[in-house]
Amino acid sequence: MADEKVLLVDDEQEFTSVLSERLETRGLRVDTAADGRTALDKVEGSSYDVVVLDLAMPGMDGIETLKRLLARNPDLQVIMLTGHATVQKGIEAVRLGAREVLEKPTDLTTLLAKISEAKTDKILLVEKRMEERIRGILGSKGW
């Protein structure tokens, strides 16, 4: 794992601060957002390998943020974190496109592994889309 770019979205500032520091110590580039609206703005202006998103936030919750993030970028890899969500909310998040839902506090080794897997999957998705575009271009040229 080297140089993954992660957006950490959580309204609990102390948690966000500690987790981002722990991830940065392990070589990840971490950006943070305290709410869903800020996360949406940051995703518009930058490219992230993974978004780690809290499920329960005031205002725009994690489910609504997830929907909007994936509507803007379907290839975005999102890992949900929760300290007190129901099983039903977790299932809904996965059904909507989250990679998984992890409980807070999550084991750092597990989170790092999930981030690495998500980055690999994102690379594969982007490569597949590029290959499809190249085939489309070549097919339209009649070469």
DSSP file (Angstrom, degrees, kcal/mol; ACC not computed):
  #  RESIDUE AA STRUCTURE BP1 BP2  ACC     N-H-->O    O-->H-N    N-H-->O    O-->H-N    TCO  KAPPA ALPHA  PHI   PSI    X-CA   Y-CA   Z-CA
    1    1 A M              0   0    0      0, 0.0     2,-0.3     0, 0.0   115,-0.0   0.000 360.0 360.0 360.0 124.3    0.0    0.0    0.0
    2    2 A A        -     0   0    0    114,-0.1    26,-0.1     1,-0.0    25,-0.1  -0.939 360.0  -9.0-152.1 128.1    1.5    3.3   -1.0
    3    3 A D        +     0   0    0     24,-1.0    25,-0.2    -2,-0.3     2,-0.1   0.708  68.6 168.6  69.1  24.9    0.1    6.7   -1.7
    4    4 A E        -     0   0    0      1,-0.1    25,-3.1    45,-0.0     2,-0.6  -0.460  30.7-135.5 -65.6 143.0   -3.7    6.0   -1.7
    5    5 A K  E     -a   29   0A   0     23,-0.2    44,-2.3    -2,-0.1    45,-1.6  -0.916  28.8-176.3-106.1 118.6   -5.7    9.2   -1.6
    6    6 A V  E     -ab  30  50A   0     23,-3.1    25,-2.7    -2,-0.6     2,-0.6  -0.913  22.9-153.0-121.2 137.2   -8.5    8.9    0.9
    7    7 A L  E     -ab  31  51A   0     43,-2.3    45,-2.9    -2,-0.4     2,-0.6  -0.959  15.9-159.8-106.1 119.6  -11.4   11.3    1.8
    8    8 A L  E     -ab  32  52A   0     23,-2.9    25,-2.2    -2,-0.6     2,-0.6  -0.894   7.6-170.4-102.9 117.5  -12.5   10.7    5.4
    9    9 A V  E     +ab  33  53A   0     43,-3.3    45,-2.4    -2,-0.6     2,-0.3  -0.933  25.9 130.5-117.1 114.0  -16.0   12.0    6.1
   10   10 A D        -     0   0    0     23,-2.1     6,-0.1    -2,-0.6    47,-0.1  -0.949  50.3-142.0-161.7 138.7  -17.2   12.1    9.7
   11   11 A D  S    S+     0   0    0     -2,-0.3     2,-1.2    45,-0.2     3,-0.1   0.617  83.6  90.4 -79.7 -12.0  -18.8   14.8   11.9
   12   12 A E     >  -     0   0    0      1,-0.2     4,-2.5     2,-0.1     5,-0.2  -0.725  61.7-169.0 -87.3  97.7  -16.8   13.6   14.9
   13   13 A Q  H  > S+     0   0    0     -2,-1.2     4,-2.6     1,-0.2    -1,-0.2   0.848  81.4  51.8 -61.2 -39.2  -13.8   15.9   14.6
   14   14 A E  H  > S+     0   0    0      2,-0.2     4,-2.3     1,-0.2    -1,-0.2   0.924 112.1  46.9 -64.9 -43.0  -11.6   14.2   17.2
   15   15 A F  H  > S+     0   0    0      2,-0.2     4,-2.8     1,-0.2     5,-0.3   0.935 113.1  49.2 -60.9 -47.2  -12.2   10.8   15.6
   16   16 A T  H  X S+     0   0    0     -4,-2.5     4,-2.6     1,-0.2     5,-0.2   0.907 111.1  50.1 -60.1 -43.6  -11.4   12.2   12.1
   17   17 A S  H  X S+     0   0    0     -4,-2.6     4,-1.9    -5,-0.2    -1,-0.2   0.929 113.9  43.3 -62.3 -47.3   -8.3   13.8   13.4
   18   18 A V  H  X S+     0   0    0     -4,-2.3     4,-2.2     2,-0.2    -2,-0.2   0.930 116.2  46.9 -66.2 -46.4   -6.9   10.7   15.0
   19   19 A L  H  X S+     0   0    0     -4,-2.8     4,-2.4     1,-0.2     5,-0.2   0.913 111.6  50.4 -65.2 -42.0   -7.8    8.4   12.2
   20   20 A S  H  X S+     0   0    0     -4,-2.6     4,-2.7    -5,-0.3    -1,-0.2   0.904 110.6  50.3 -63.9 -38.8   -6.4   10.7    9.5
   21   21 A E  H  X S+     0   0    0     -4,-1.9     4,-2.1    -5,-0.2    -1,-0.2   0.915 110.7  49.3 -63.6 -42.3   -3.1   10.9   11.4
   22   22 A R  H  X S+     0   0    0     -4,-2.2     4,-0.7     2,-0.2    -2,-0.2   0.888 113.4  46.4 -65.0 -38.8   -2.9    7.2   11.8
   23   23 A L  H ><>S+     0   0    0     -4,-2.4     5,-1.9     1,-0.2     3,-0.7   0.906 111.5  50.9 -69.9 -41.8   -3.6    6.7    8.0
   24   24 A E  H ><5S+     0   0    0     -4,-2.7     3,-2.0     1,-0.2    -2,-0.2   0.872 102.9  60.0 -63.6 -36.5   -1.1    9.4    7.1
   25   25 A T  H 3<5S+     0   0    0     -4,-2.1    -1,-0.2     1,-0.3    -2,-0.2   0.780 103.7  53.0 -60.3 -26.2    1.6    7.7    9.3
   26   26 A R  T <<5S-     0   0    0     -3,-0.7    -1,-0.3    -4,-0.7    -2,-0.2   0.200 129.9 -93.9 -97.5  14.9    1.1    4.7    7.1
   27   27 A G  T < 5S+     0   0    0     -3,-2.0   -24,-1.0     1,-0.3     2,-0.2   0.480  80.4 132.9  95.1   2.9    1.7    6.6    3.8
   28   28 A L      < -     0   0    0     -5,-1.9     2,-0.6   -25,-0.2    -1,-0.3  -0.572  55.0-129.2 -86.2 151.3   -1.8    7.5    2.8
   29   29 A R  E     -a    5   0A   0    -25,-3.1   -23,-3.1    -2,-0.2     2,-0.4  -0.904  33.6-166.7 -97.6 121.0   -2.8   11.0    1.6
   30   30 A V  E     -a    6   0A   0     -2,-0.6     2,-0.3   -25,-0.2   -23,-0.2  -0.921  17.8-178.9-120.5 132.5   -5.9   11.9    3.6
   31   31 A D  E     -a    7   0A   0    -25,-2.7   -23,-2.9    -2,-0.4     2,-0.3  -0.896  19.0-148.8-118.0 153.5   -8.3   14.8    3.2
   32   32 A T  E     -a    8   0A   0     -2,-0.3     2,-0.3   -25,-0.2   -23,-0.2  -0.888  15.6-172.8-127.5 156.6  -11.2   15.3    5.6
   33   33 A A  E     -a    9   0A   0    -25,-2.2   -23,-2.1    -2,-0.3     3,-0.0  -0.988  16.5-152.9-143.5 139.8  -14.8   16.6    5.5
   34   34 A A  S    S+     0   0    0     -2,-0.3     2,-0.3   -25,-0.2   -25,-0.1   0.509  78.7  16.7 -91.7  -5.3  -17.0   17.1    8.5
   35   35 A D  S  > S-     0   0    0      1,-0.1     4,-1.9   -25,-0.1     5,-0.1  -0.970  82.2 -98.3-158.5 170.2  -20.3   16.7    6.6
   36   36 A G  H  > S+     0   0    0     24,-0.6     4,-2.4    -2,-0.3     5,-0.2   0.872 116.0  54.4 -64.2 -40.2  -21.8   15.3    3.4
   37   37 A R  H  > S+     0   0    0      1,-0.2     4,-2.1     2,-0.2    -1,-0.2   0.916 109.5  47.7 -62.8 -43.0  -22.0   18.7    1.6
   38   38 A T  H  > S+     0   0    0      1,-0.2     4,-2.4     2,-0.2    -1,-0.2   0.893 110.1  53.7 -64.5 -38.8  -18.3   19.3    2.1
   39   39 A A  H  X S+     0   0    0     -4,-1.9     4,-2.4     2,-0.2    -2,-0.2   0.920 107.4  50.6 -60.8 -44.2  -17.5   15.8    0.9
   40   40 A L  H  X S+     0   0    0     -4,-2.4     4,-1.6     1,-0.2    -1,-0.2   0.907 111.0  49.1 -61.0 -42.4  -19.5   16.4   -2.3
   41   41 A D  H  X S+     0   0    0     -4,-2.1     4,-1.4     1,-0.2    -1,-0.2   0.911 111.6  48.9 -62.5 -42.6  -17.6   19.6   -2.9
   42   42 A K  H  X S+     0   0    0     -4,-2.4     4,-1.0     1,-0.2    -2,-0.2   0.877 108.9  52.0 -67.8 -37.2  -14.3   17.9   -2.3
   43   43 A V  H  < S+     0   0    0     -4,-2.4     3,-0.2     1,-0.2    -1,-0.2   0.839 106.6  55.5 -68.2 -32.0  -15.1   15.0   -4.6
   44   44 A E  H  < S+     0   0    0     -4,-1.6    -1,-0.2     1,-0.2    -2,-0.2   0.879 115.3  37.7 -64.2 -37.6  -16.0   17.6   -7.4
   45   45 A G  H  < S+     0   0    0     -4,-1.4     2,-0.3    -5,-0.1    -1,-0.2   0.487 121.9  30.6 -97.0  -3.2  -12.6   19.2   -7.1
   46   46 A S  S  < S-     0   0    0     -4,-1.0     2,-0.5    -3,-0.2    -1,-0.0  -0.969  71.8-116.8-151.7 162.2  -10.3   16.2   -6.5
   47   47 A S        -     0   0    0     -2,-0.3     2,-0.4    -3,-0.0    -3,-0.1  -0.905  29.6-171.2-107.1 129.9   -9.9   12.6   -7.3
   48   48 A Y        -     0   0    0     -2,-0.5    29,-0.3     1,-0.1   -42,-0.2  -0.924  25.3-150.4-120.0 144.3   -9.9   10.0   -4.4
   49   49 A D  S    S+     0   0    0    -44,-2.3    28,-0.4    -2,-0.4     2,-0.3   0.869  87.3   6.6 -73.3 -38.1   -9.1    6.4   -4.5
   50   50 A V  E     -b    6   0A   0    -45,-1.6   -43,-2.3    26,-0.1     2,-0.5  -0.998  59.3-149.5-147.6 143.6  -11.5    5.7   -1.6
   51   51 A V  E     -bc   7  78A   0     26,-2.8    28,-2.9    -2,-0.3     2,-0.7  -0.983  10.5-159.1-112.5 125.6  -14.1    7.6    0.5
   52   52 A V  E     -bc   8  79A   0    -45,-2.9   -43,-3.3    -2,-0.5     2,-0.4  -0.929  23.2-171.8-103.6 113.3  -14.4    6.5    4.1
   53   53 A L  E     -bc   9  80A   0     26,-2.7    28,-2.7    -2,-0.7     2,-0.2  -0.910  23.6-130.7-122.1 128.6  -17.9    7.8    5.1
   54   54 A D  E     - c   0  81A   0    -45,-2.4    28,-0.2    -2,-0.4     3,-0.1  -0.535  13.4-149.4 -71.5 138.2  -19.7    7.8    8.4
   55   55 A L  S    S+     0   0    0     26,-2.8     7,-2.3    -2,-0.2     2,-0.8   0.873  83.2  52.6 -77.2 -39.0  -23.2    6.5    8.2
   56   56 A A        +     0   0    0     25,-0.3   -45,-0.2     5,-0.2    -1,-0.2  -0.853  68.6 142.7-108.9 104.0  -24.7    8.6   10.9
   57   57 A M        -     0   0    0     -2,-0.8   -22,-0.1    -3,-0.1     5,-0.1  -0.973  50.8-106.0-134.2 150.1  -24.1   12.4   10.5
   58   58 A P  S    S+     0   0    0      0, 0.0     2,-0.5     0, 0.0    -2,-0.0  -0.360  93.8   8.9 -70.2 158.1  -26.4   15.3   11.2
   59   59 A G  S    S+     0   0    0    -24,-0.1     2,-0.8   -23,-0.1    -2,-0.1  -0.632 135.5  23.6  75.9-122.2  -27.9   17.1    8.3
   60   60 A M  S    S-     0   0    0     -2,-0.5   -24,-0.6     4,-0.1   -23,-0.1  -0.692  90.1-147.5 -78.9 112.3  -27.2   15.0    5.2
   61   61 A D     >  -     0   0    0     -2,-0.8     4,-2.4     1,-0.1    -5,-0.2  -0.104  27.5 -94.4 -75.3 178.2  -26.6   11.5    6.6
   62   62 A G  H  > S+     0   0    0     -7,-2.3     4,-2.7     1,-0.2     5,-0.2   0.838 121.9  55.3 -63.8 -35.2  -24.2    8.9    5.2
   63   63 A I  H  > S+     0   0    0     -8,-0.6     4,-2.3     2,-0.2    -1,-0.2   0.948 111.9  42.4 -64.6 -48.5  -26.9    7.2    3.0
   64   64 A E  H  > S+     0   0    0      2,-0.2     4,-2.2     1,-0.2    -2,-0.2   0.901 115.0  50.8 -65.6 -40.2  -27.9   10.4    1.3
   65   65 A T  H  X S+     0   0    0     -4,-2.4     4,-2.8     2,-0.2    -2,-0.2   0.924 109.6  51.4 -61.9 -44.1  -24.2   11.4    0.9
   66   66 A L  H  X S+     0   0    0     -4,-2.7     4,-2.6     1,-0.2     5,-0.3   0.933 109.0  50.5 -57.2 -48.7  -23.5    8.0   -0.6
   67   67 A K  H  X S+     0   0    0     -4,-2.3     4,-1.7     1,-0.2    -1,-0.2   0.923 114.3  43.9 -56.1 -46.3  -26.3    8.3   -3.1
   68   68 A R  H  X S+     0   0    0     -4,-2.2     4,-1.5     2,-0.2    -1,-0.2   0.878 112.2  52.1 -71.1 -37.4  -25.1   11.7   -4.3
   69   69 A L  H  X S+     0   0    0     -4,-2.8     4,-2.1     1,-0.2     3,-0.2   0.944 113.5  43.6 -61.8 -47.5  -21.4   10.7   -4.4
   70   70 A L  H  < S+     0   0    0     -4,-2.6    -1,-0.2     1,-0.2    -2,-0.2   0.781 107.7  59.2 -72.9 -26.0  -22.1    7.7   -6.6
   71   71 A A  H  < S+     0   0    0     -4,-1.7    -1,-0.2    -5,-0.3    -2,-0.2   0.866 112.5  41.0 -66.3 -34.8  -24.5    9.7   -8.8
   72   72 A R  H  < S+     0   0    0     -4,-1.5    -2,-0.2     1,-0.3    -1,-0.2   0.835 136.7  12.5 -79.5 -34.6  -21.6   12.0   -9.6
   73   73 A N    ><  -     0   0    0     -4,-2.1     3,-1.9    -5,-0.2    -1,-0.3  -0.744  60.4-173.8-148.1  93.3  -19.0    9.2   -9.9
   74   74 A P  T 3  S+     0   0    0      0, 0.0    -4,-0.1     0, 0.0    -1,-0.1   0.703  86.9  60.1 -63.3 -19.4  -20.3    5.6  -10.1
   75   75 A D  T 3  S+     0   0    0      2,-0.1    50,-0.1    -5,-0.0    51,-0.1   0.534  77.0 121.0 -84.6  -5.8  -16.7    4.3  -10.0
   76   76 A L    <   -     0   0    0     -3,-1.9     2,-0.6    -7,-0.2   -26,-0.1  -0.338  60.7-137.0 -62.7 135.3  -16.1    5.9   -6.6
   77   77 A Q        -     0   0    0    -28,-0.4   -26,-2.8   -29,-0.3     2,-0.5  -0.853  24.8-173.4 -97.7 119.5  -15.1    3.4   -3.9
   78   78 A V  E     -c   51   0A   0     -2,-0.6    21,-3.1    19,-0.4    22,-0.7  -0.958  13.7-170.0-123.0 126.7  -16.9    4.0   -0.6
   79   79 A I  E     -cd  52 100A   0    -28,-2.9   -26,-2.7    -2,-0.5     2,-0.3  -0.967  19.3-145.3-110.4 124.1  -16.4    2.3    2.7
   80   80 A M  E     -cd  53 101A   0     20,-2.9    22,-3.1    -2,-0.5     2,-0.4  -0.688  10.4-162.9 -91.8 142.3  -19.0    3.1    5.3
   81   81 A L  E     +cd  54 102A   0    -28,-2.7   -26,-2.8    -2,-0.3     2,-0.3  -0.954  11.6 178.0-118.7 143.4  -18.2    3.4    9.0
   82   82 A T  E     - d   0 103A   0     20,-2.0    22,-3.1    -2,-0.4   -28,-0.0  -0.998  27.7-176.0-147.3 144.2  -20.8    3.3   11.8
   83   83 A G  S    S+     0   0    0     -2,-0.3    -1,-0.1    20,-0.2    20,-0.1   0.596  94.3   9.1-104.7 -18.9  -20.9    3.4   15.5
   84   84 A H  S    S+     0   0    0      2,-0.1     2,-0.2   -28,-0.0    19,-0.0  -0.012  85.3 134.0-157.2  40.9  -24.6    2.9   15.9
   85   85 A A        -     0   0    0      1,-0.1     2,-0.1     2,-0.0    -3,-0.1  -0.594  52.3-113.1 -93.4 159.3  -26.4    2.0   12.7
   86   86 A T     >  -     0   0    0     -2,-0.2     4,-1.9     1,-0.1     5,-0.1  -0.453  25.7-112.9 -82.8 162.0  -28.9   -0.7   12.3
   87   87 A V  H  > S+     0   0    0      1,-0.2     4,-2.5     2,-0.2     5,-0.2   0.886 119.3  58.6 -58.8 -38.8  -28.3   -3.8   10.3
   88   88 A Q  H  > S+     0   0    0      1,-0.2     4,-2.3     2,-0.2    -1,-0.2   0.904 104.8  48.6 -59.9 -43.3  -31.0   -2.5    7.9
   89   89 A K  H  > S+     0   0    0      2,-0.2     4,-2.4     1,-0.2    -1,-0.2   0.896 111.0  51.3 -64.7 -40.0  -29.1    0.8    7.3
   90   90 A G  H  X S+     0   0    0     -4,-1.9     4,-2.0     2,-0.2    -2,-0.2   0.909 110.6  47.8 -62.5 -42.9  -25.9   -1.2    6.6
   91   91 A I  H  X S+     0   0    0     -4,-2.5     4,-2.6     1,-0.2    -2,-0.2   0.904 111.0  51.8 -64.3 -41.5  -27.7   -3.4    4.1
   92   92 A E  H  X S+     0   0    0     -4,-2.3     4,-2.0    -5,-0.2    -2,-0.2   0.914 107.9  52.2 -61.2 -42.9  -29.2   -0.4    2.5
   93   93 A A  H  X>S+     0   0    0     -4,-2.4     5,-2.6     1,-0.2     4,-0.6   0.919 112.3  44.5 -60.7 -44.4  -25.7    1.2    2.2
   94   94 A V  H ><5S+     0   0    0     -4,-2.0     3,-1.0     1,-0.2    -1,-0.2   0.908 111.3  53.6 -67.4 -41.4  -24.3   -1.9    0.5
   95   95 A R  H 3<5S+     0   0    0     -4,-2.6    -1,-0.2     1,-0.3    -2,-0.2   0.849 107.4  52.6 -60.5 -34.0  -27.3   -2.2   -1.8
   96   96 A L  H 3<5S-     0   0    0     -4,-2.0    -1,-0.3    -5,-0.2    -2,-0.2   0.609 134.7 -82.9 -80.0 -12.2  -26.8    1.4   -2.9
   97   97 A G  T <<5S+     0   0    0     -3,-1.0   -19,-0.4    -4,-0.6    -3,-0.2   0.452  77.7 142.2 127.9  -0.1  -23.2    0.8   -3.8
   98   98 A A      < -     0   0    0     -5,-2.6    -1,-0.3    -6,-0.2   -19,-0.2  -0.473  49.7-136.0 -67.0 143.5  -21.0    1.0   -0.7
   99   99 A R  S    S-     0   0    0    -21,-3.1     2,-0.3     1,-0.3   -20,-0.2   0.930  74.2 -33.8 -64.8 -45.4  -18.2   -1.6   -0.7
  100  100 A E  E     -d   79   0A   0    -22,-0.7   -20,-2.9    -7,-0.0     2,-0.5  -0.978  51.7-116.6-165.3 171.7  -18.9   -2.5    2.9
  101  101 A V  E     -d   80   0A   0     -2,-0.3     2,-0.4   -22,-0.2   -20,-0.2  -0.988  28.9-170.4-123.4 122.1  -19.9   -1.2    6.3
  102  102 A L  E     -d   81   0A   0    -22,-3.1   -20,-2.0    -2,-0.5     2,-0.2  -0.873  22.2-118.2-112.4 145.5  -17.4   -1.4    9.1
  103  103 A E  E     -d   82   0A   0     -2,-0.4   -20,-0.2   -22,-0.2     4,-0.1  -0.565  41.4 -89.2 -81.6 144.3  -18.1   -0.8   12.8
  104  104 A K  S    S+     0   0    0    -22,-3.1     2,-0.1    -2,-0.2     3,-0.0  -0.755 113.3  40.3 -91.2 144.4  -16.4    2.0   14.7
  105  105 A P  S    S-     0   0    0      0, 0.0    -1,-0.2     0, 0.0     2,-0.2   0.529  91.8-166.4 -74.7 133.6  -13.9    1.8   16.1
  106  106 A T        -     0   0    0     -4,-0.1     2,-0.3     1,-0.1    -2,-0.1  -0.552  29.4-101.0 -87.2 150.2  -12.6   -0.2   13.3
  107  107 A D     >  -     0   0    0     -2,-0.2     4,-2.4     1,-0.2     5,-0.2  -0.546  28.6-140.0 -66.7 127.0   -9.5   -2.2   13.4
  108  108 A L  H  > S+     0   0    0     -2,-0.3     4,-2.8     1,-0.2     5,-0.2   0.874 100.4  54.0 -62.0 -39.4   -6.8   -0.2   11.5
  109  109 A T  H  > S+     0   0    0      2,-0.2     4,-2.1     1,-0.2    -1,-0.2   0.914 110.5  47.4 -61.6 -42.5   -5.3   -3.2    9.8
  110  110 A T  H  > S+     0   0    0      2,-0.2     4,-2.5     1,-0.2    -2,-0.2   0.931 112.5  48.9 -63.7 -46.3   -8.7   -4.2    8.5
  111  111 A L  H  X S+     0   0    0     -4,-2.4     4,-2.5     1,-0.2    -2,-0.2   0.915 110.4  50.8 -61.8 -43.1   -9.4   -0.7    7.3
  112  112 A L  H  X S+     0   0    0     -4,-2.8     4,-2.3     1,-0.2    -1,-0.2   0.903 110.9  49.0 -61.0 -41.4   -6.0   -0.4    5.6
  113  113 A A  H  X S+     0   0    0     -4,-2.1     4,-2.4    -5,-0.2    -1,-0.2   0.913 111.5  49.0 -64.7 -42.3   -6.7   -3.7    3.8
  114  114 A K  H  X S+     0   0    0     -4,-2.5     4,-2.2     2,-0.2    -2,-0.2   0.877 110.6  50.9 -66.0 -37.7  -10.1   -2.6    2.7
  115  115 A I  H  X S+     0   0    0     -4,-2.5     4,-2.3     2,-0.2    -2,-0.2   0.922 110.7  48.9 -64.5 -44.1   -8.7    0.7    1.4
  116  116 A S  H  X S+     0   0    0     -4,-2.3     4,-2.1     1,-0.2    -2,-0.2   0.916 111.9  48.4 -62.1 -44.3   -6.0   -1.2   -0.6
  117  117 A E  H  X S+     0   0    0     -4,-2.4     4,-2.4     1,-0.2    -1,-0.2   0.899 110.7  52.0 -61.8 -41.1   -8.6   -3.5   -2.1
  118  118 A A  H  X S+     0   0    0     -4,-2.2     4,-2.4     1,-0.2    -2,-0.2   0.899 108.0  50.6 -64.5 -40.9  -10.8   -0.6   -3.0
  119  119 A K  H  X S+     0   0    0     -4,-2.3     4,-2.4     2,-0.2    -1,-0.2   0.924 110.2  50.1 -63.3 -43.6   -8.0    1.2   -4.8
  120  120 A T  H  X S+     0   0    0     -4,-2.1     4,-2.1     1,-0.2    -2,-0.2   0.921 111.6  48.4 -60.3 -44.7   -7.2   -1.9   -6.8
  121  121 A D  H  X S+     0   0    0     -4,-2.4     4,-2.3     1,-0.2    -1,-0.2   0.887 109.6  52.6 -64.6 -38.4  -10.8   -2.3   -7.8
  122  122 A K  H  X S+     0   0    0     -4,-2.4     4,-2.7     2,-0.2     5,-0.2   0.923 107.9  51.2 -63.1 -43.5  -11.0    1.3   -8.8
  123  123 A I  H  X S+     0   0    0     -4,-2.4     4,-2.6     1,-0.2    -1,-0.2   0.919 110.5  49.2 -59.4 -43.9   -8.0    1.0  -11.1
  124  124 A L  H  X S+     0   0    0     -4,-2.1     4,-2.3     2,-0.2    -1,-0.2   0.899 111.4  49.2 -63.4 -41.5   -9.6   -2.1  -12.7
  125  125 A L  H  X S+     0   0    0     -4,-2.3     4,-2.3     2,-0.2    -2,-0.2   0.924 112.5  47.2 -63.5 -44.6  -12.9   -0.2  -13.3
  126  126 A V  H  X S+     0   0    0     -4,-2.7     4,-2.2     1,-0.2    -2,-0.2   0.914 112.2  50.1 -65.2 -42.7  -11.1    2.8  -14.8
  127  127 A E  H  X S+     0   0    0     -4,-2.6     4,-2.5    -5,-0.2    -1,-0.2   0.908 109.8  51.3 -61.3 -41.8   -9.0    0.6  -17.1
  128  128 A K  H  X S+     0   0    0     -4,-2.3     4,-2.1     1,-0.2    -2,-0.2   0.924 110.3  48.6 -61.9 -44.7  -12.0   -1.3  -18.3
  129  129 A R  H  X S+     0   0    0     -4,-2.3     4,-2.1     1,-0.2    -1,-0.2   0.887 111.2  50.6 -62.6 -39.3  -13.8    2.0  -19.1
  130  130 A M  H  X S+     0   0    0     -4,-2.2     4,-2.6     2,-0.2    -2,-0.2   0.909 108.8  50.9 -66.1 -41.9  -10.7    3.2  -21.0
  131  131 A E  H  X S+     0   0    0     -4,-2.5     4,-2.5     1,-0.2    -1,-0.2   0.905 109.8  50.8 -61.2 -41.1  -10.5    0.0  -23.0
  132  132 A E  H  X S+     0   0    0     -4,-2.1     4,-2.2     2,-0.2    -2,-0.2   0.902 110.9  48.8 -63.5 -40.7  -14.2    0.4  -23.9
  133  133 A R  H  X S+     0   0    0     -4,-2.1     4,-2.5     2,-0.2    -2,-0.2   0.908 110.8  49.9 -64.9 -41.9  -13.6    4.0  -25.0
  134  134 A I  H  X S+     0   0    0     -4,-2.6     4,-2.9     2,-0.2     5,-0.2   0.930 110.9  49.4 -63.5 -44.8  -10.6    3.0  -27.1
  135  135 A R  H  X S+     0   0    0     -4,-2.5     4,-2.6     1,-0.2    -1,-0.2   0.899 111.4  50.4 -59.8 -41.0  -12.6    0.2  -28.8
  136  136 A G  H  X S+     0   0    0     -4,-2.2     4,-1.8     2,-0.2    -1,-0.2   0.905 111.9  46.9 -63.3 -42.6  -15.4    2.7  -29.5
  137  137 A I  H  X S+     0   0    0     -4,-2.5     4,-1.2     2,-0.2    -2,-0.2   0.945 114.5  46.2 -64.7 -48.5  -13.0    5.1  -31.0
  138  138 A L  H  X>S+     0   0    0     -4,-2.9     5,-1.0     1,-0.2     4,-0.9   0.892 112.3  51.5 -62.8 -39.3  -11.3    2.5  -33.2
  139  139 A G  H  <5S+     0   0    0     -4,-2.6     3,-0.3    -5,-0.2    -1,-0.2   0.847 108.2  51.3 -66.8 -33.3  -14.6    1.1  -34.3
  140  140 A S  H  <5S+     0   0    0     -4,-1.8    -1,-0.2     1,-0.2    -2,-0.2   0.721 105.4  56.7 -76.7 -19.5  -15.9    4.5  -35.3
  141  141 A K  H  <5S-     0   0    0     -4,-1.2    -1,-0.2    -3,-0.3    -2,-0.2   0.693  97.9-137.6 -84.1 -19.6  -12.8    5.1  -37.4
  142  142 A G  T  <5       0   0    0     -4,-0.9    -3,-0.1    -3,-0.3    -2,-0.1   0.796 360.0 360.0  69.5  28.0  -13.3    2.0  -39.5
  143  143 A W      <       0   0    0     -5,-1.0    -1,-0.1     0, 0.0    -4,-0.1   0.493 360.0 360.0 -75.3 360.0   -9.6    1.1  -39.4
